[in-house]
Amino acid sequence: MQYREDESFNPCRFLRLIAVCLTVAFLTVPGAAYASEDLESLMTDTPEEGFQLAIKLSQKAVVTTQPDADVRRVLRGGYANDPNSLIHVSHVVAVHFSTIAEANGYWKEE
């Protein structure tokens, strides 16, 4: 990635870029169509719908990464009771929500 001399590295912007790339990659992965039928756009009518979409994207990423439901069930106990894991989950949802909010113009009335 190249930056102009007047630009500095912005970690938040970088994380949003990564989230967008992962979202686009997920939506175009062959074989992931079963999991992404209703994820054709980041556009939503309200912030609440955007938040729900952020959660759905996070869940779909987990299913894509670990498609075996039995393995996910076994692993769930480990992270469900770990505060750091829960904070990380919140962060992933927040990054997705930030990306969705930006895509929707932060739902500003024009």
Secondary structure, 3 states (H helix, E strand, C coil): CCCCCCCCCCHHHHHHHHHHHHHHHHHHCCCCHHHHCCCCCCCCCCHHHHHHHHHHHHHHHHHHHCCCHHHHHHHHHHHHCCHHHHHHHHHHHHHHHHHHHHHCHHHCCC
